[in-house]
Each structure stands twice: as structure tokens, then as C-alpha cells.
Amino acid sequence: MLTTIDRYLVRQIITTCLAMTGIGLAILLLERLLRLFSLVANPNQAFSYVGQMLVLLLPHFLSIALPAAFFFGVLLTFRRLKRDSEFVSLAATGQSLGRLLAPVMGLALLMTVIAVIIVGYLNPQARYGYRALKQEVAEASLTAAVLGGTFIHAGGLTFFAESAQPTADGLQLAKVFVHQDEADGGAMVVTGENGLLGHASDGESPVLILQQGLRAELPEDGQPQTLTFGNLSWPVVTDADVVYRPRGGDQRELTLPELWTRPATPSSKPNTAEIGAELHARLVLIATVPLLPLLAAPLALAGGQRNQRGSVAIGLLILVVYYEALSFGEALAKRELLAPELGLWLPFLALALGTGWLFLRTLSGARLALRRG
């Protein structure tokens, strides 16, 4: 049963964790928000599309912000206990560091379950949805994206016009260049002195009407074929007209059970190394969560009263170095340059041993200080 002290600690940690998670999400989403608005050419659809994409990005950003916020929530709470001399008073009444951490470890187990749900299930599904929506946004409205003197890339299509003037029928173009990849590996190049980019009678597919130009077919194997024309009406087909690929083409779109059971070969997509690296990376991230309070609390209690700010800086440095080491190890494992057991679990083992040493050292130091007091 939770005591008054237990409830106090849990409440302080949760409050700090939620505040820092909110700040972290706001920073991450704001940075991505500016990039997302640049993808949406049609201003009438901007807020709808951007809102959907931000929702789909939330699991990814939560997987980053939530563990860090939990770590600093524990660190700042125990730092406050030492700064206000509450830890000494609690220790004098028999509340050892291990006892104070008991409710915190219960909270850590809850955070671990949340990490499993986010990292193992929500993030892969949301990542696929984000990619599908991003392609739809980037390629849905070619007409709205065209600007004079700017190259536009939409799927296998590259479009350029020296000038573009909006009219009632569409965009009036001058000096047009179009390059489109073909399914057989070849390409088609079309140029025109003047043109009009509008929509067909169905109101959806963009149609390019060019005047006084040249059309060239460039097969992958064979001689190029050219044709001059006075007037050409050409339906512009991009990848937006094709259903987005099924989920699972990238290992980051697979859930934990799917990573565990997915058959893979060195030549499959994703291949054996990519799936193995992704699986171990997620398991390491989940296993790291219970270690965070065992590291944060001793860091907060280490040093003198005047060196409390150093604990925050050291904690931040440890997290940055640790997650960078995991990222580097995952990259090596995907390229089959290092086994995932070494590239990912070795940094975890180093963190676990360092955390255990620091925790035991702080525990014995607190007991010694209490005896001298």
C-alpha cells in the first residue's frame, strides 16, 4: 500500500514528466510542422493534411520524449529532496534510498508497458500511415505545386515551366519541360513552347495541353524515338494514381510480433540483417526504461549541495552518448558489420553495470552518512 511519502514522490515525478513531455513534444512537432506545411501545395487542404500527419507522428515523438522526460522527472524530484534536506530527514526515519525507489520502480514498470505499446505496436502502424499520407499530399495536386522557374518532382515525374500564370481553365505555361519515368525502365521527355495545365472532365486527373513542342521516347534498350507536334493533350499520371504499397516494405513498419516471425533472407526486403537490427533495437529501448530511475536517483543525490546542477548536465550527457551509441550500433548491424548482440546489447550492458555500481555506491554512502549523523 502506498504511503504518504510514496504518493508524494509519484505525484512529483508524474507532474514533472508530463510537463517535460509536453515541452519536448511541442518542440519536436513545431520543427516538423514547418516542414509539413511546405509539402502541402493546396492551402485549402493544408490544415487538414498537416493535422493528420502530426497525429501520425505522435507515437514516434512519444517514444523519444517520454523516456527522457521520465528520467529527468525522477532526477529533478530526488534533486529537490536533497536540496531541501528532505532526503536526510527521510533517511533518519528509516526511509532508505531503496525504500524510496520502490514506488518509483512500480511507475517504471508502467512506463515499460507504455513503451512496449508505443514502440512495438503504435509507432510501426503510424509510421506506415504517415508515409502513405505524405505521398498522397506530395503528389495529389500537381497543379497547385507548379511555380514558374521551379522544378517539381512527383513520383516518377519531373516538371518545369519557365513561367506559370493562373487562369480560369488552369495554369497557363511557357517553356515547358516534362520528364517521366516509364514502367519498363525507359523514360519520356516532352517539351513545348506554351501549355495549359488543368484537369480532365472527371475533375481529378491533371491534363497537360502543350503547343509547338517535341516528344521523345527513351527506351532503356533501343533507339530514341522523337515526334514533333503542334498540339498535344497528355494525361499526367503520377504515383498518386497508384495504391500505396502494402505495409511491411520497411522494417520500421513492422510490429514486434511481426519482426519476430517475419521470414527474411539476405536478399529480401527488408533483409535478415535489417529485421534483426530493428528487433534488437526496440527490445533494448524497452529494457532501458526500468534502468532510468536507478540511474537518475543516485545522480541527483551525488555530490554536494552546490553541485546539484552538474547532475542534470551529467544525466543529459549520459543519455545522449547512450542513445547515440545505440544508433551507431544499429546502423552497423543493419549493414552486417557487427552482430546486433554486440552493437546494441553491449551499450545496454555498459549502462546497466554503470547504473548498478552508482546505485550501490550511493546506497552505501547514504548509510555511512546516516551513521555519522
TORPATI-855649 format. One line per field, with one value per residue: x, y negated, z negated of N, C-alpha, C in turn; residue in one letter; chain. Coordinates in steps of 0.05 Angstrom, whole numbers. Layout:
BEGIN
n.X: X; ...
n.Y: Y; ...
n.Z: Z; ...
ca.X: X; ...
ca.Y: Y; ...
ca.Z: Z; ...
c.X: X; ...
c.Y: Y; ...
c.Z: Z; ...
code: A; ...
unit: A; ...
This chain:
BEGIN
n.X: 17; 11; 46; 43; 89; 104; 63; 71; 122; 111; 72; 100; 139; 107; 81; 125; 145; 102; 100; 151; 147; 106; 132; 175; 148; 122; 166; 189; 145; 135; 180; 175; 127; 133; 161; 123; 82; 106; 102; 50; 15; -34; -69; -120; -126; -86; -86; -118; -89; -38; -52; -69; -21; 12; -13; -3; 51; 58; 65; 118; 148; 134; 159; 210; 209; 182; 212; 258; 235; 215; 261; 286; 246; 248; 301; 300; 262; 286; 330; 308; 292; 341; 363; 328; 338; 306; 315; 353; 324; 283; 314; 332; 287; 283; 273; 302; 344; 331; 279; 252; 254; 220; 163; 174; 198; 155; 125; 161; 155; 104; 114; 147; 111; 79; 118; 126; 77; 77; 127; 128; 79; 43; 76; 100; 53; 33; 76; 75; 25; 35; 74; 45; 6; 38; 59; 12; -2; 42; 37; -14; -36; -13; -21; -28; 22; 58; 105; 131; 194; 213; 232; 190; 179; 145; 132; 150; 155; 182; 175; 177; 169; 180; 149; 88; 21; -38; -104; -174; -183; -140; -69; -32; 22; 93; 149; 158; 180; 180; 194; 185; 188; 184; 148; 176; 229; 248; 243; 205; 207; 181; 173; 151; 130; 89; 35; -19; -40; -87; -148; -178; -243; -263; -248; -206; -156; -96; -85; -42; -36; -1; 34; 67; 116; 162; 165; 196; 213; 250; 274; 297; 331; 349; 335; 324; 261; 232; 183; 152; 103; 43; 1; -13; -46; -40; -50; -28; 3; 18; 52; 13; -34; -32; -43; -17; 41; 37; 37; 98; 141; 185; 228; 216; 163; 140; 108; 127; 115; 111; 163; 189; 169; 173; 191; 254; 308; 377; 370; 319; 267; 246; 314; 349; 387; 369; 319; 335; 368; 330; 293; 325; 340; 292; 278; 320; 311; 263; 279; 312; 283; 267; 317; 325; 305; 338; 386; 378; 362; 409; 445; 422; 429; 482; 545; 557; 515; 522; 533; 490; 468; 503; 489; 445; 467; 505; 471; 441; 484; 499; 452; 450; 499; 491; 444; 463; 504; 473; 445; 488; 507; 462; 461; 508; 495; 453; 480; 508; 558; 568; 548; 481; 476; 524; 529; 483; 466; 513; 524; 479; 490; 535; 512; 477; 513; 542; 501; 484; 531; 535; 487; 493; 538; 518; 478; 507; 537; 498; 480; 527; 533; 488; 499; 543; 518
n.Y: 24; -44; -95; -161; -188; -158; -170; -224; -226; -199; -232; -279; -263; -246; -294; -327; -296; -296; -350; -359; -323; -347; -395; -376; -349; -393; -422; -385; -375; -427; -438; -399; -415; -462; -441; -405; -438; -459; -417; -414; -434; -456; -506; -503; -452; -448; -451; -407; -362; -369; -367; -313; -287; -303; -278; -225; -225; -228; -179; -165; -210; -209; -162; -180; -226; -212; -171; -201; -245; -219; -201; -250; -270; -236; -248; -304; -306; -277; -307; -354; -335; -328; -380; -409; -386; -344; -291; -274; -278; -241; -194; -191; -174; -123; -115; -90; -96; -54; -40; -88; -86; -45; -55; -85; -49; -17; -53; -56; -6; -10; -50; -21; 16; -19; -36; 11; 16; -31; -31; 20; 29; -16; -57; -32; -22; -75; -99; -77; -95; -150; -155; -137; -177; -222; -214; -218; -271; -299; -288; -294; -342; -368; -412; -455; -458; -476; -524; -581; -574; -534; -469; -413; -354; -294; -233; -192; -234; -293; -362; -424; -493; -554; -599; -610; -623; -634; -618; -617; -567; -537; -530; -574; -562; -571; -554; -495; -436; -367; -307; -239; -177; -111; -49; -5; -17; -55; -123; -184; -245; -309; -370; -438; -500; -531; -521; -489; -472; -435; -403; -341; -320; -289; -316; -304; -278; -307; -344; -358; -405; -418; -461; -468; -433; -380; -310; -257; -189; -149; -91; -38; -1; -8; -50; -120; -152; -205; -258; -312; -362; -400; -408; -378; -335; -311; -264; -270; -224; -205; -174; -180; -161; -108; -55; -59; -22; 42; 48; 60; 60; 36; 46; 16; 10; 54; 91; 113; 170; 184; 173; 212; 260; 253; 280; 278; 264; 257; 228; 208; 158; 123; 144; 199; 178; 125; 133; 162; 123; 82; 108; 121; 69; 45; 78; 67; 12; 16; 47; 11; -26; -11; -18; -72; -103; -81; -101; -156; -173; -163; -197; -247; -250; -250; -283; -350; -401; -446; -429; -412; -425; -402; -348; -345; -360; -319; -275; -286; -284; -230; -204; -223; -204; -149; -137; -153; -116; -70; -81; -83; -30; -2; -19; 4; 58; 65; 62; 108; 106; 113; 155; 153; 166; 148; 95; 70; 92; 90; 34; 28; 64; 39; -8; 14; 39; -6; -36; -2; 0; -55; -61; -25; -47; -98; -82; -56; -100; -135; -106; -106; -161; -170; -141; -169; -216
n.Z: 0; 16; -17; -49; -34; 11; 47; 52; 78; 126; 147; 155; 192; 236; 249; 264; 306; 343; 355; 379; 421; 451; 465; 494; 537; 560; 580; 617; 651; 671; 700; 741; 761; 793; 836; 856; 874; 918; 954; 970; 1023; 1036; 1005; 984; 965; 928; 870; 856; 877; 853; 799; 794; 807; 764; 721; 734; 727; 673; 640; 654; 636; 582; 566; 562; 529; 481; 448; 437; 410; 365; 340; 326; 295; 249; 234; 223; 182; 140; 135; 115; 65; 40; 42; 10; -38; -51; -41; -78; -125; -115; -111; -163; -189; -174; -121; -70; -10; 24; 6; 18; 72; 86; 99; 144; 179; 189; 219; 261; 284; 304; 342; 375; 397; 426; 462; 491; 517; 549; 578; 597; 624; 636; 661; 708; 740; 745; 770; 821; 839; 839; 879; 924; 926; 932; 984; 1013; 1002; 1024; 1078; 1095; 1116; 1168; 1200; 1164; 1143; 1180; 1198; 1230; 1261; 1226; 1209; 1205; 1170; 1173; 1154; 1206; 1240; 1268; 1271; 1305; 1315; 1348; 1337; 1301; 1302; 1268; 1292; 1310; 1331; 1314; 1306; 1343; 1383; 1400; 1441; 1429; 1395; 1389; 1355; 1351; 1317; 1343; 1336; 1357; 1349; 1383; 1407; 1416; 1451; 1457; 1489; 1496; 1527; 1507; 1459; 1423; 1360; 1331; 1309; 1324; 1351; 1310; 1267; 1233; 1252; 1272; 1333; 1386; 1435; 1490; 1536; 1599; 1596; 1575; 1571; 1540; 1536; 1494; 1493; 1448; 1471; 1535; 1593; 1588; 1599; 1633; 1637; 1667; 1653; 1661; 1627; 1566; 1523; 1460; 1410; 1345; 1307; 1243; 1186; 1149; 1169; 1162; 1117; 1052; 1030; 996; 923; 889; 923; 904; 848; 803; 803; 783; 731; 664; 656; 711; 729; 702; 724; 778; 840; 871; 916; 938; 985; 986; 977; 923; 907; 874; 838; 829; 805; 759; 733; 724; 690; 644; 630; 614; 570; 536; 525; 497; 454; 429; 401; 346; 322; 318; 272; 232; 246; 248; 196; 160; 187; 176; 121; 114; 99; 72; 40; 71; 121; 151; 201; 235; 237; 271; 320; 326; 328; 375; 412; 407; 427; 480; 502; 495; 526; 576; 583; 587; 634; 670; 665; 684; 738; 756; 749; 785; 832; 831; 808; 756; 703; 678; 624; 602; 621; 600; 551; 521; 508; 475; 434; 413; 393; 355; 319; 302; 279; 238; 206; 191; 163; 119; 95; 80; 45; 4; -12; -32; -76; -107; -117; -147; -194; -213; -224
ca.X: 0; 27; 46; 41; 115; 103; 45; 84; 143; 98; 58; 121; 151; 88; 77; 149; 146; 82; 108; 173; 138; 92; 152; 190; 131; 118; 190; 191; 123; 137; 201; 164; 104; 142; 168; 99; 67; 119; 95; 22; 14; -61; -74; -147; -123; -62; -90; -128; -67; -17; -62; -68; 7; 23; -24; 11; 79; 59; 78; 147; 159; 130; 180; 235; 206; 172; 233; 275; 220; 213; 288; 290; 226; 260; 325; 293; 247; 305; 348; 293; 293; 367; 366; 312; 346; 284; 325; 366; 302; 270; 333; 333; 263; 284; 266; 327; 341; 317; 251; 241; 252; 201; 140; 185; 202; 128; 119; 178; 143; 82; 126; 157; 88; 73; 139; 121; 54; 84; 149; 122; 54; 31; 94; 102; 29; 31; 97; 65; 3; 47; 87; 25; -7; 57; 60; -13; -1; 63; 32; -43; -43; 9; -27; -24; 50; 74; 113; 148; 223; 218; 228; 172; 182; 121; 136; 169; 151; 196; 161; 189; 158; 193; 130; 62; 1; -65; -127; -199; -181; -117; -45; -21; 51; 111; 174; 152; 196; 169; 208; 171; 198; 165; 148; 196; 256; 254; 234; 192; 213; 164; 177; 131; 134; 67; 19; -40; -42; -114; -159; -196; -271; -270; -242; -185; -131; -86; -81; -24; -40; 23; 34; 92; 137; 176; 160; 217; 212; 277; 273; 321; 348; 338; 339; 304; 242; 223; 160; 145; 74; 32; -17; -12; -61; -27; -57; -4; -1; 39; 48; -10; -56; -27; -47; 9; 49; 27; 54; 119; 164; 208; 227; 206; 134; 131; 104; 146; 110; 117; 192; 198; 161; 176; 212; 272; 332; 395; 363; 292; 263; 272; 330; 353; 403; 353; 299; 348; 376; 306; 282; 342; 340; 267; 279; 339; 298; 243; 293; 326; 265; 269; 342; 327; 303; 361; 408; 371; 362; 436; 457; 411; 438; 512; 557; 548; 492; 528; 538; 466; 464; 520; 475; 428; 485; 516; 449; 436; 506; 497; 430; 458; 520; 479; 427; 480; 517; 453; 440; 511; 507; 440; 469; 528; 482; 438; 499; 521; 586; 570; 524; 464; 481; 546; 524; 461; 465; 537; 519; 459; 504; 552; 495; 467; 534; 548; 478; 486; 554; 528; 466; 504; 556; 502; 464; 526; 545; 476; 481; 550; 527; 468; 512; 559; 500
ca.Y: 0; -69; -114; -189; -195; -145; -185; -249; -222; -191; -255; -298; -252; -247; -322; -336; -280; -306; -377; -357; -310; -367; -414; -361; -345; -419; -429; -366; -379; -453; -435; -384; -429; -480; -424; -393; -458; -463; -395; -416; -456; -468; -518; -495; -426; -447; -445; -380; -344; -373; -356; -284; -278; -307; -257; -201; -228; -229; -156; -167; -231; -200; -142; -195; -246; -201; -160; -223; -260; -202; -202; -276; -272; -224; -262; -330; -301; -269; -331; -372; -323; -334; -409; -419; -369; -325; -264; -268; -274; -215; -173; -189; -160; -95; -114; -87; -101; -31; -42; -110; -79; -23; -64; -95; -26; -10; -72; -49; 17; -21; -64; 0; 26; -40; -35; 34; 9; -52; -23; 46; 31; -41; -71; -20; -27; -103; -106; -69; -114; -176; -153; -136; -203; -241; -212; -229; -301; -309; -283; -296; -366; -378; -439; -475; -459; -487; -552; -588; -573; -515; -440; -398; -325; -280; -206; -189; -257; -318; -382; -451; -513; -579; -617; -597; -644; -622; -627; -603; -539; -523; -546; -580; -557; -578; -539; -473; -412; -345; -282; -219; -150; -91; -24; 13; -27; -77; -150; -201; -273; -326; -399; -454; -529; -540; -499; -494; -450; -436; -378; -328; -323; -276; -335; -294; -273; -331; -341; -378; -411; -432; -471; -472; -420; -356; -287; -237; -165; -140; -64; -30; 12; -14; -76; -140; -160; -233; -266; -340; -365; -427; -409; -352; -333; -288; -260; -267; -203; -202; -151; -184; -146; -80; -49; -57; 5; 54; 44; 80; 57; 26; 60; -1; 11; 80; 93; 131; 198; 187; 174; 238; 282; 247; 295; 259; 275; 234; 212; 199; 130; 119; 168; 211; 160; 102; 142; 168; 98; 68; 123; 117; 41; 40; 92; 52; -12; 23; 56; -12; -43; -5; -27; -101; -114; -72; -118; -184; -180; -166; -221; -270; -251; -251; -310; -368; -418; -467; -417; -399; -429; -383; -322; -347; -360; -292; -258; -292; -274; -200; -196; -230; -185; -122; -134; -155; -90; -51; -88; -74; -1; 7; -23; 25; 84; 66; 66; 133; 101; 120; 170; 136; 171; 131; 67; 58; 101; 82; 8; 32; 77; 19; -26; 29; 42; -32; -43; 15; -10; -81; -57; -12; -67; -118; -69; -53; -127; -146; -92; -116; -188; -169; -131; -191; -237
ca.Z: 0; 18; -40; -41; -20; 37; 64; 57; 98; 151; 158; 165; 217; 258; 257; 279; 331; 362; 364; 397; 445; 466; 477; 515; 560; 573; 595; 639; 670; 683; 721; 763; 772; 814; 859; 867; 889; 944; 971; 979; 1043; 1036; 979; 974; 952; 912; 841; 853; 882; 833; 774; 796; 806; 737; 704; 741; 718; 644; 628; 658; 618; 555; 560; 557; 507; 456; 431; 427; 390; 341; 328; 314; 274; 225; 226; 211; 157; 119; 131; 97; 39; 27; 40; -13; -61; -58; -39; -104; -145; -109; -118; -192; -198; -163; -92; -55; 18; 36; 0; 33; 101; 90; 116; 169; 196; 198; 241; 283; 297; 320; 365; 393; 412; 446; 483; 508; 534; 568; 595; 610; 640; 647; 678; 735; 755; 751; 789; 848; 846; 845; 905; 945; 928; 942; 1013; 1024; 1001; 1042; 1106; 1101; 1131; 1184; 1210; 1143; 1135; 1202; 1196; 1252; 1255; 1205; 1216; 1188; 1172; 1163; 1162; 1228; 1258; 1263; 1287; 1304; 1333; 1344; 1324; 1296; 1295; 1263; 1307; 1302; 1340; 1303; 1307; 1370; 1380; 1422; 1440; 1411; 1397; 1372; 1356; 1336; 1318; 1352; 1320; 1368; 1344; 1400; 1399; 1437; 1448; 1473; 1487; 1510; 1524; 1490; 1450; 1403; 1341; 1319; 1301; 1344; 1345; 1285; 1245; 1216; 1265; 1286; 1362; 1396; 1463; 1500; 1564; 1612; 1580; 1583; 1553; 1544; 1520; 1489; 1481; 1433; 1491; 1561; 1604; 1580; 1619; 1628; 1653; 1664; 1653; 1658; 1604; 1553; 1498; 1446; 1382; 1329; 1287; 1223; 1168; 1133; 1180; 1155; 1089; 1038; 1025; 970; 900; 885; 941; 887; 822; 782; 804; 772; 702; 651; 664; 739; 732; 691; 740; 807; 855; 885; 928; 943; 1009; 984; 969; 911; 906; 848; 821; 822; 786; 734; 720; 714; 667; 621; 622; 599; 545; 519; 517; 477; 430; 417; 384; 317; 311; 317; 244; 217; 253; 243; 167; 150; 198; 162; 94; 113; 98; 51; 45; 91; 147; 160; 230; 250; 241; 294; 343; 329; 337; 404; 427; 408; 445; 508; 510; 496; 549; 600; 585; 597; 662; 686; 665; 702; 765; 763; 750; 810; 854; 825; 800; 728; 694; 661; 595; 594; 628; 585; 523; 507; 494; 454; 412; 401; 378; 332; 299; 290; 262; 214; 190; 179; 143; 95; 83; 67; 23; -19; -22; -48; -102; -123; -126; -168; -218; -224; -234
c.X: 18; 24; 44; 66; 115; 86; 57; 105; 131; 85; 78; 134; 133; 84; 101; 151; 127; 90; 131; 166; 123; 111; 167; 173; 126; 142; 192; 170; 125; 158; 191; 141; 112; 149; 143; 83; 80; 112; 68; 20; -13; -67; -101; -146; -100; -67; -101; -106; -46; -27; -61; -40; 19; 12; -9; 40; 81; 72; 108; 160; 156; 151; 206; 232; 199; 194; 251; 261; 218; 239; 292; 269; 236; 283; 318; 278; 267; 325; 334; 293; 319; 371; 352; 317; 324; 295; 338; 345; 288; 288; 334; 309; 262; 277; 292; 321; 326; 287; 238; 237; 231; 177; 150; 189; 175; 119; 136; 167; 120; 92; 137; 134; 79; 93; 135; 98; 62; 105; 142; 98; 45; 50; 97; 77; 27; 52; 88; 43; 14; 60; 67; 12; 12; 60; 35; -12; 19; 55; 3; -50; -19; 4; -21; 6; 68; 79; 132; 178; 231; 213; 210; 175; 158; 123; 157; 168; 167; 184; 175; 175; 172; 175; 104; 43; -26; -86; -151; -198; -158; -93; -35; 10; 66; 137; 173; 171; 185; 186; 193; 183; 176; 168; 169; 224; 264; 244; 221; 198; 195; 170; 156; 136; 113; 50; -2; -42; -69; -122; -177; -225; -279; -263; -219; -158; -121; -80; -63; -29; -17; 20; 62; 115; 148; 171; 180; 213; 240; 276; 299; 341; 335; 343; 317; 286; 231; 199; 154; 114; 67; 14; -18; -27; -51; -36; -32; -10; 23; 34; 24; -35; -54; -31; -20; 15; 39; 47; 74; 142; 188; 205; 215; 175; 123; 128; 124; 140; 116; 147; 202; 192; 165; 198; 228; 297; 351; 387; 334; 291; 240; 287; 334; 367; 386; 332; 312; 357; 352; 295; 298; 341; 315; 268; 298; 326; 278; 257; 307; 309; 267; 296; 343; 324; 327; 386; 403; 373; 390; 450; 448; 423; 468; 521; 546; 524; 497; 532; 514; 461; 481; 507; 458; 445; 496; 495; 443; 459; 505; 475; 438; 478; 508; 462; 442; 495; 498; 447; 463; 512; 486; 448; 490; 515; 466; 456; 516; 551; 590; 545; 508; 468; 504; 540; 503; 461; 490; 534; 499; 473; 522; 536; 484; 488; 541; 526; 479; 508; 547; 507; 476; 522; 540; 487; 482; 534; 523; 475; 504; 545; 507; 480; 529; 542; 489
c.Y: -25; -86; -142; -198; -183; -162; -212; -247; -216; -216; -275; -288; -253; -275; -332; -322; -290; -333; -376; -343; -330; -387; -400; -357; -371; -427; -411; -371; -406; -452; -420; -399; -447; -464; -412; -413; -463; -440; -399; -440; -471; -480; -511; -469; -425; -438; -417; -360; -345; -362; -326; -274; -282; -286; -231; -201; -226; -204; -156; -187; -223; -179; -156; -211; -233; -188; -182; -240; -245; -203; -228; -282; -260; -240; -289; -327; -295; -292; -351; -362; -330; -363; -420; -403; -350; -296; -255; -262; -247; -192; -169; -174; -131; -92; -113; -93; -78; -32; -65; -103; -58; -33; -74; -72; -15; -27; -65; -25; 9; -35; -43; 12; 6; -40; -12; 28; -11; -42; 2; 47; 5; -55; -58; -25; -56; -112; -100; -89; -141; -176; -153; -164; -224; -239; -223; -260; -312; -307; -287; -320; -378; -406; -460; -478; -472; -516; -557; -587; -553; -487; -427; -369; -312; -251; -203; -212; -281; -339; -409; -469; -540; -600; -602; -619; -631; -635; -611; -574; -523; -542; -549; -579; -566; -563; -515; -449; -391; -320; -262; -191; -131; -65; -4; 4; -49; -104; -164; -230; -289; -355; -414; -484; -541; -517; -508; -469; -453; -408; -367; -331; -310; -294; -326; -292; -299; -325; -364; -381; -429; -439; -475; -460; -395; -334; -266; -214; -154; -113; -57; -17; 6; -43; -96; -147; -188; -239; -296; -342; -394; -430; -380; -353; -307; -286; -255; -248; -202; -178; -155; -169; -116; -77; -46; -29; 16; 48; 67; 79; 46; 38; 43; -2; 37; 78; 113; 161; 203; 189; 201; 261; 278; 264; 275; 274; 251; 217; 202; 169; 129; 145; 177; 192; 137; 110; 148; 143; 83; 81; 118; 88; 35; 54; 78; 27; -6; 31; 33; -26; -36; -14; -57; -112; -105; -88; -147; -191; -182; -191; -246; -273; -253; -279; -326; -384; -438; -455; -403; -402; -410; -357; -323; -346; -333; -273; -261; -281; -243; -191; -200; -209; -157; -118; -137; -129; -69; -56; -79; -44; 11; 4; -2; 52; 87; 71; 92; 129; 109; 135; 152; 141; 154; 101; 54; 67; 94; 54; 11; 44; 57; 0; -11; 32; 15; -41; -28; 6; -36; -78; -46; -32; -88; -107; -66; -80; -139; -132; -102; -144; -189; -160; -153; -213; -229
c.Z: 0; -7; -29; -25; 8; 56; 71; 79; 125; 164; 169; 191; 240; 268; 273; 306; 352; 373; 384; 423; 463; 480; 499; 540; 575; 590; 620; 660; 685; 706; 745; 776; 795; 839; 872; 883; 917; 964; 984; 998; 1042; 1008; 967; 959; 932; 883; 837; 856; 860; 806; 773; 793; 778; 718; 709; 731; 687; 632; 631; 638; 589; 547; 553; 531; 481; 438; 420; 406; 364; 326; 313; 292; 248; 215; 212; 185; 135; 114; 112; 68; 25; 23; 15; -38; -69; -58; -66; -125; -140; -117; -148; -204; -187; -134; -76; -25; 32; 31; 15; 62; 107; 107; 143; 189; 206; 221; 265; 298; 314; 345; 385; 410; 433; 469; 502; 527; 556; 588; 610; 629; 652; 667; 706; 752; 763; 771; 818; 857; 853; 872; 928; 948; 939; 973; 1025; 1024; 1021; 1071; 1114; 1119; 1145; 1193; 1189; 1136; 1156; 1197; 1219; 1244; 1234; 1215; 1195; 1192; 1158; 1172; 1183; 1248; 1249; 1282; 1283; 1324; 1327; 1330; 1321; 1287; 1291; 1281; 1298; 1310; 1328; 1303; 1335; 1367; 1405; 1418; 1420; 1417; 1378; 1377; 1339; 1340; 1327; 1336; 1330; 1365; 1362; 1390; 1422; 1431; 1467; 1468; 1503; 1506; 1505; 1480; 1430; 1386; 1326; 1310; 1323; 1335; 1319; 1261; 1227; 1230; 1278; 1316; 1371; 1426; 1472; 1529; 1573; 1596; 1592; 1562; 1560; 1525; 1519; 1476; 1467; 1452; 1518; 1569; 1595; 1604; 1613; 1647; 1647; 1666; 1651; 1634; 1592; 1526; 1484; 1417; 1366; 1306; 1269; 1205; 1150; 1143; 1175; 1125; 1076; 1031; 999; 948; 897; 904; 928; 860; 800; 782; 792; 742; 691; 658; 694; 744; 723; 710; 770; 820; 872; 895; 932; 967; 1008; 976; 949; 908; 877; 828; 811; 801; 759; 719; 709; 690; 642; 611; 606; 572; 525; 508; 495; 451; 415; 397; 355; 305; 305; 288; 227; 223; 244; 213; 155; 161; 183; 134; 91; 111; 75; 58; 67; 119; 159; 190; 246; 255; 265; 320; 348; 339; 366; 421; 430; 428; 475; 518; 513; 521; 576; 604; 596; 626; 680; 687; 684; 731; 774; 766; 776; 834; 851; 819; 771; 720; 676; 631; 585; 598; 610; 556; 507; 494; 472; 430; 398; 383; 353; 311; 286; 272; 236; 195; 176; 158; 117; 80; 68; 43; -1; -30; -39; -76; -120; -133; -148; -195; -231; -236; -261
code: M; L; T; T; I; D; R; Y; L; V; R; Q; I; I; T; T; C; L; A; M; T; G; I; G; L; A; I; L; L; L; E; R; L; L; R; L; F; S; L; V; A; N; P; N; Q; A; F; S; Y; V; G; Q; M; L; V; L; L; L; P; H; F; L; S; I; A; L; P; A; A; F; F; F; G; V; L; L; T; F; R; R; L; K; R; D; S; E; F; V; S; L; A; A; T; G; Q; S; L; G; R; L; L; A; P; V; M; G; L; A; L; L; M; T; V; I; A; V; I; I; V; G; Y; L; N; P; Q; A; R; Y; G; Y; R; A; L; K; Q; E; V; A; E; A; S; L; T; A; A; V; L; G; G; T; F; I; H; A; G; G; L; T; F; F; A; E; S; A; Q; P; T; A; D; G; L; Q; L; A; K; V; F; V; H; Q; D; E; A; D; G; G; A; M; V; V; T; G; E; N; G; L; L; G; H; A; S; D; G; E; S; P; V; L; I; L; Q; Q; G; L; R; A; E; L; P; E; D; G; Q; P; Q; T; L; T; F; G; N; L; S; W; P; V; V; T; D; A; D; V; V; Y; R; P; R; G; G; D; Q; R; E; L; T; L; P; E; L; W; T; R; P; A; T; P; S; S; K; P; N; T; A; E; I; G; A; E; L; H; A; R; L; V; L; I; A; T; V; P; L; L; P; L; L; A; A; P; L; A; L; A; G; G; Q; R; N; Q; R; G; S; V; A; I; G; L; L; I; L; V; V; Y; Y; E; A; L; S; F; G; E; A; L; A; K; R; E; L; L; A; P; E; L; G; L; W; L; P; F; L; A; L; A; L; G; T; G; W; L; F; L; R; T; L; S; G; A; R; L; A; L; R; R; G
unit: A; A; A; A; A; A; A; A; A; A; A; A; A; A; A; A; A; A; A; A; A; A; A; A; A; A; A; A; A; A; A; A; A; A; A; A; A; A; A; A; A; A; A; A; A; A; A; A; A; A; A; A; A; A; A; A; A; A; A; A; A; A; A; A; A; A; A; A; A; A; A; A; A; A; A; A; A; A; A; A; A; A; A; A; A; A; A; A; A; A; A; A; A; A; A; A; A; A; A; A; A; A; A; A; A; A; A; A; A; A; A; A; A; A; A; A; A; A; A; A; A; A; A; A; A; A; A; A; A; A; A; A; A; A; A; A; A; A; A; A; A; A; A; A; A; A; A; A; A; A; A; A; A; A; A; A; A; A; A; A; A; A; A; A; A; A; A; A; A; A; A; A; A; A; A; A; A; A; A; A; A; A; A; A; A; A; A; A; A; A; A; A; A; A; A; A; A; A; A; A; A; A; A; A; A; A; A; A; A; A; A; A; A; A; A; A; A; A; A; A; A; A; A; A; A; A; A; A; A; A; A; A; A; A; A; A; A; A; A; A; A; A; A; A; A; A; A; A; A; A; A; A; A; A; A; A; A; A; A; A; A; A; A; A; A; A; A; A; A; A; A; A; A; A; A; A; A; A; A; A; A; A; A; A; A; A; A; A; A; A; A; A; A; A; A; A; A; A; A; A; A; A; A; A; A; A; A; A; A; A; A; A; A; A; A; A; A; A; A; A; A; A; A; A; A; A; A; A; A; A; A; A; A; A; A; A; A; A; A; A; A; A; A; A; A; A; A; A; A; A; A; A; A; A; A; A; A; A; A; A; A; A; A; A; A; A; A; A; A; A; A; A; A
